[in-house]
Amino acid sequence: MNSSHQILAFSSSRSGNSGYLETAAPEIKNFLGSKPTNIAFIPFASTDKNYHEYAASVAEGLKDLPVKINVALPENATSVVEKSDAIMVGGGNTFKLIHDLYELNLLDVIRMKIDNGTPFIGWSAGSNILNPTISTTNDMPVIEPKSFKALNIFPFQTNAHYFNDKTEGFNGETRDGRLEEFLEVNPAGKIIGLPEGTGLLLEKNILKFFGEAPAVLFEIKENKCIKTAIKPGTDLSFLLTQ
């Protein structure tokens, strides 16, 4: 694991009935500090392609922070990312996001910036791409990407918006069932289910879970799927060496 990595990965852009980025803003402020920061905002998870509107909503949500949101567009994305002080990737559809990142040859650009110490902030789909693959996303495959392989900054998988409620009379798979399917096919893997209002902070090779509710770690042990509750504040650095 690269000790230069600075990662703030949220499960979601909001928690409960809070405003857009309302609960994330304090964490982002602590993460970036008080220095003015030029942020490259990557909006490609949006399927309606109203990228300027998306960036404007992010800027509004972070209006009390000393940041400037520079939206990356297909025609200038590489330049915007390369010149940025920090990278921010918004939520939406993970398949659309990874498709566009491959089409625009941005994955290596983003990975290089992260490896060189540029702070990265993502939520939902924007957090999913930190995984080795996007295979544990909840999203519909609305477009076929070149590959499911993602940034591979985290050596484990995450599942954003995690919950496991079962509606009476519903006979489809639960979220846990879907994640267990992934591990049955990929038994060496590990998955962290991140409920809304939670996230992961990685700095100086220390990985911590934060938020308002417990997360769940899924892994295979002795040919069985084991689920372990993770309390807010837990140090998960041991997962970095998996």
VOKE-784917 format. One record per residue (C-alpha): x, y, z; residue number from 1. Coordinates in Angstrom, 2 decimals, decimal comma, padded with zeros to 5 digits. Example, Ala and Ser with C-alpha at 12.3 -4.5 7.8 and 13.67 -1.06 7.14 Angstrom:
c1 / c2 / c3 / i
012,30 / -004,50 / 007,80 / 1 .
013,67 / -001,06 / 007,14 / 2 .
% end
This chain:
c1 / c2 / c3 / i
000,00 / 000,00 / 000,00 / 1 .
001,25 / 003,46 / -000,96 / 2 .
001,70 / 005,60 / 002,17 / 3 .
000,94 / 008,72 / 000,08 / 4 .
-002,66 / 007,69 / -000,46 / 5 .
-005,22 / 010,12 / 000,97 / 6 .
-008,72 / 008,76 / 000,47 / 7 .
-012,14 / 009,81 / 001,78 / 8 .
-014,80 / 007,39 / 000,55 / 9 .
-018,45 / 007,92 / 001,48 / 10 .
-021,23 / 005,39 / 001,06 / 11 .
-023,60 / 008,16 / -000,02 / 12 .
-023,91 / 011,89 / -000,59 / 13 .
-026,38 / 012,29 / 002,26 / 14 .
-027,75 / 010,48 / 005,27 / 15 .
-031,46 / 010,10 / 005,95 / 16 .
-033,29 / 013,36 / 005,30 / 17 .
-030,19 / 015,56 / 005,43 / 18 .
-029,39 / 018,01 / 002,66 / 19 .
-027,11 / 017,22 / -000,25 / 20 .
-023,55 / 016,68 / 001,08 / 21 .
-024,65 / 018,14 / 004,43 / 22 .
-023,21 / 015,30 / 006,49 / 23 .
-020,22 / 014,87 / 004,19 / 24 .
-019,10 / 018,52 / 004,24 / 25 .
-017,62 / 018,49 / 007,78 / 26 .
-015,65 / 015,33 / 006,97 / 27 .
-014,40 / 016,88 / 003,73 / 28 .
-013,38 / 020,03 / 005,59 / 29 .
-011,37 / 018,03 / 008,12 / 30 .
-009,84 / 015,96 / 005,33 / 31 .
-008,72 / 018,87 / 003,14 / 32 .
-007,96 / 021,39 / 005,86 / 33 .
-008,33 / 025,17 / 005,66 / 34 .
-006,08 / 025,78 / 002,65 / 35 .
-007,91 / 026,85 / -000,55 / 36 .
-008,22 / 023,80 / -002,79 / 37 .
-008,89 / 023,45 / -006,52 / 38 .
-010,95 / 020,29 / -006,92 / 39 .
-011,40 / 018,37 / -010,16 / 40 .
-014,98 / 017,14 / -010,00 / 41 .
-015,69 / 014,08 / -012,15 / 42 .
-019,43 / 013,88 / -012,94 / 43 .
-019,50 / 010,94 / -015,36 / 44 .
-021,65 / 008,71 / -013,15 / 45 .
-024,55 / 010,94 / -014,20 / 46 .
-026,61 / 009,33 / -016,95 / 47 .
-028,43 / 012,53 / -017,93 / 48 .
-025,09 / 014,23 / -018,71 / 49 .
-026,09 / 017,53 / -017,11 / 50 .
-022,53 / 017,82 / -015,88 / 51 .
-022,51 / 021,56 / -015,21 / 52 .
-025,70 / 021,26 / -013,13 / 53 .
-024,23 / 018,36 / -011,21 / 54 .
-021,07 / 020,34 / -010,45 / 55 .
-023,15 / 023,34 / -009,40 / 56 .
-025,05 / 021,23 / -006,88 / 57 .
-021,77 / 019,97 / -005,45 / 58 .
-020,41 / 023,52 / -005,20 / 59 .
-023,59 / 024,58 / -003,40 / 60 .
-023,28 / 021,69 / -000,96 / 61 .
-019,70 / 022,69 / -000,19 / 62 .
-020,18 / 026,46 / -000,30 / 63 .
-018,89 / 026,95 / 003,25 / 64 .
-015,58 / 025,25 / 002,43 / 65 .
-012,53 / 026,97 / 000,86 / 66 .
-012,78 / 024,93 / -002,33 / 67 .
-013,26 / 025,64 / -006,02 / 68 .
-015,10 / 023,00 / -008,02 / 69 .
-013,73 / 022,61 / -011,55 / 70 .
-015,94 / 020,26 / -013,53 / 71 .
-014,20 / 017,73 / -015,75 / 72 .
-015,86 / 017,46 / -019,15 / 73 .
-015,10 / 014,90 / -021,87 / 74 .
-013,12 / 017,48 / -023,84 / 75 .
-010,91 / 018,67 / -020,97 / 76 .
-011,02 / 015,98 / -018,28 / 77 .
-007,37 / 014,97 / -018,40 / 78 .
-006,16 / 018,56 / -018,12 / 79 .
-008,56 / 019,39 / -015,29 / 80 .
-007,53 / 016,32 / -013,30 / 81 .
-003,82 / 016,81 / -013,88 / 82 .
-003,95 / 020,44 / -012,69 / 83 .
-006,08 / 019,75 / -009,61 / 84 .
-005,16 / 019,89 / -005,93 / 85 .
-007,75 / 017,21 / -005,17 / 86 .
-010,03 / 014,84 / -007,07 / 87 .
-013,71 / 014,36 / -006,31 / 88 .
-015,94 / 011,76 / -008,00 / 89 .
-019,69 / 011,93 / -007,55 / 90 .
-022,32 / 009,24 / -007,38 / 91 .
-024,74 / 007,96 / -009,97 / 92 .
-024,37 / 004,84 / -012,09 / 93 .
-021,09 / 002,98 / -011,58 / 94 .
-021,21 / 001,28 / -014,99 / 95 .
-021,61 / 004,65 / -016,73 / 96 .
-018,77 / 006,09 / -014,65 / 97 .
-016,25 / 003,33 / -015,33 / 98 .
-017,28 / 003,22 / -018,99 / 99 .
-016,48 / 006,91 / -019,42 / 100 .
-013,24 / 006,71 / -017,44 / 101 .
-012,04 / 004,01 / -019,83 / 102 .
-013,27 / 005,89 / -022,91 / 103 .
-011,41 / 009,03 / -021,80 / 104 .
-008,28 / 007,16 / -020,64 / 105 .
-008,69 / 008,69 / -017,19 / 106 .
-008,16 / 005,71 / -014,89 / 107 .
-004,37 / 005,79 / -015,12 / 108 .
-004,35 / 009,59 / -014,79 / 109 .
-006,42 / 009,42 / -011,61 / 110 .
-004,39 / 006,52 / -010,20 / 111 .
-001,13 / 008,36 / -010,81 / 112 .
-002,43 / 011,46 / -009,05 / 113 .
-003,56 / 009,39 / -006,07 / 114 .
-000,21 / 007,56 / -005,94 / 115 .
001,54 / 010,94 / -005,87 / 116 .
-000,46 / 012,06 / -002,85 / 117 .
-003,38 / 013,97 / -004,37 / 118 .
-006,41 / 013,70 / -002,04 / 119 .
-009,34 / 011,73 / -003,47 / 120 .
-012,95 / 012,11 / -002,34 / 121 .
-015,78 / 009,95 / -003,64 / 122 .
-019,29 / 008,90 / -002,77 / 123 .
-021,45 / 006,03 / -003,94 / 124 .
-020,28 / 005,27 / -007,51 / 125 .
-017,31 / 007,55 / -006,87 / 126 .
-016,28 / 005,29 / -004,00 / 127 .
-016,96 / 002,07 / -005,90 / 128 .
-014,16 / 002,77 / -008,36 / 129 .
-011,59 / 002,62 / -005,54 / 130 .
-012,16 / -001,15 / -005,40 / 131 .
-010,29 / -003,74 / -007,46 / 132 .
-013,49 / -004,10 / -009,52 / 133 .
-016,98 / -002,60 / -009,67 / 134 .
-018,52 / -006,07 / -009,26 / 135 .
-020,13 / -005,31 / -005,88 / 136 .
-022,03 / -002,23 / -007,02 / 137 .
-025,83 / -002,17 / -006,70 / 138 .
-026,26 / -000,38 / -010,02 / 139 .
-027,86 / -001,62 / -013,21 / 140 .
-025,46 / -002,24 / -016,11 / 141 .
-027,01 / 000,45 / -018,30 / 142 .
-023,91 / 000,55 / -020,50 / 143 .
-021,13 / -001,97 / -021,14 / 144 .
-017,72 / -000,77 / -019,96 / 145 .
-014,42 / -001,94 / -021,38 / 146 .
-013,74 / -003,74 / -018,12 / 147 .
-015,07 / -004,11 / -014,58 / 148 .
-011,55 / -003,46 / -013,28 / 149 .
-011,31 / -000,22 / -011,34 / 150 .
-008,60 / 001,82 / -009,57 / 151 .
-007,61 / -000,96 / -007,16 / 152 .
-006,64 / 001,53 / -004,46 / 153 .
-008,49 / -000,53 / -001,85 / 154 .
-007,40 / -004,20 / -001,96 / 155 .
-010,94 / -005,19 / -000,99 / 156 .
-014,45 / -004,55 / -002,25 / 157 .
-017,03 / -002,17 / -000,81 / 158 .
-020,81 / -002,09 / -001,14 / 159 .
-022,25 / 001,39 / -000,94 / 160 .
-025,78 / 002,12 / 000,37 / 161 .
-025,60 / -001,18 / 002,21 / 162 .
-028,72 / -002,52 / 003,89 / 163 .
-030,24 / -005,97 / 004,19 / 164 .
-033,94 / -005,49 / 004,80 / 165 .
-036,21 / -008,27 / 003,59 / 166 .
-039,74 / -007,28 / 002,61 / 167 .
-042,40 / -009,78 / 003,55 / 168 .
-043,52 / -011,70 / 000,50 / 169 .
-040,43 / -010,74 / -001,51 / 170 .
-038,69 / -013,80 / -002,95 / 171 .
-035,69 / -012,23 / -004,63 / 172 .
-032,15 / -012,12 / -003,29 / 173 .
-031,31 / -009,91 / -000,32 / 174 .
-028,26 / -007,64 / -000,43 / 175 .
-026,38 / -010,10 / 001,75 / 176 .
-027,30 / -012,88 / -000,65 / 177 .
-025,90 / -010,94 / -003,58 / 178 .
-022,65 / -010,19 / -001,76 / 179 .
-022,32 / -013,81 / -000,71 / 180 .
-022,64 / -014,77 / -004,39 / 181 .
-019,62 / -012,59 / -005,16 / 182 .
-017,58 / -014,31 / -002,46 / 183 .
-018,65 / -017,76 / -003,60 / 184 .
-017,13 / -016,97 / -006,99 / 185 .
-014,25 / -014,94 / -005,51 / 186 .
-013,54 / -016,68 / -002,16 / 187 .
-010,27 / -014,81 / -001,53 / 188 .
-012,06 / -011,47 / -001,58 / 189 .
-013,44 / -009,37 / 001,22 / 190 .
-016,34 / -006,90 / 001,14 / 191 .
-017,24 / -004,05 / 003,47 / 192 .
-020,93 / -003,18 / 003,44 / 193 .
-021,15 / 000,57 / 004,06 / 194 .
-024,55 / 001,85 / 005,23 / 195 .
-025,59 / 005,36 / 004,28 / 196 .
-024,02 / 007,97 / 006,52 / 197 .
-020,75 / 006,04 / 006,79 / 198 .
-017,42 / 005,92 / 005,01 / 199 .
-013,74 / 005,05 / 004,99 / 200 .
-010,78 / 007,34 / 005,64 / 201 .
-007,32 / 006,30 / 004,48 / 202 .
-004,29 / 008,37 / 005,46 / 203 .
-000,67 / 007,31 / 006,07 / 204 .
-001,56 / 003,64 / 005,65 / 205 .
-004,21 / 003,87 / 008,38 / 206 .
-007,73 / 002,93 / 007,33 / 207 .
-010,60 / 003,88 / 009,61 / 208 .
-014,34 / 003,35 / 009,37 / 209 .
-016,52 / 006,28 / 010,42 / 210 .
-020,20 / 007,15 / 010,50 / 211 .
-023,52 / 006,74 / 012,17 / 212 .
-024,09 / 002,98 / 011,98 / 213 .
-022,10 / -000,28 / 011,99 / 214 .
-020,67 / -001,62 / 008,76 / 215 .
-020,42 / -005,32 / 007,92 / 216 .
-017,31 / -007,20 / 006,82 / 217 .
-018,02 / -010,19 / 004,57 / 218 .
-015,38 / -012,89 / 004,07 / 219 .
-015,04 / -016,61 / 003,48 / 220 .
-013,63 / -018,69 / 006,33 / 221 .
-013,62 / -022,49 / 006,34 / 222 .
-015,84 / -022,46 / 003,25 / 223 .
-018,50 / -020,35 / 004,96 / 224 .
-019,43 / -016,70 / 004,52 / 225 .
-018,73 / -014,93 / 007,79 / 226 .
-020,29 / -011,54 / 008,57 / 227 .
-018,68 / -009,32 / 011,20 / 228 .
-020,16 / -006,06 / 012,47 / 229 .
-017,76 / -003,09 / 012,40 / 230 .
-018,32 / -000,27 / 014,87 / 231 .
-017,74 / 003,39 / 013,88 / 232 .
-014,18 / 004,35 / 014,70 / 233 .
-012,76 / 000,90 / 014,01 / 234 .
-009,24 / 000,69 / 012,59 / 235 .
-009,38 / -001,51 / 009,48 / 236 .
-005,76 / -001,12 / 008,46 / 237 .
-005,30 / -004,90 / 008,53 / 238 .
-007,38 / -005,05 / 005,34 / 239 .
-004,74 / -003,07 / 003,43 / 240 .
-002,42 / -006,06 / 003,39 / 241 .
-004,99 / -008,53 / 002,07 / 242 .
% end
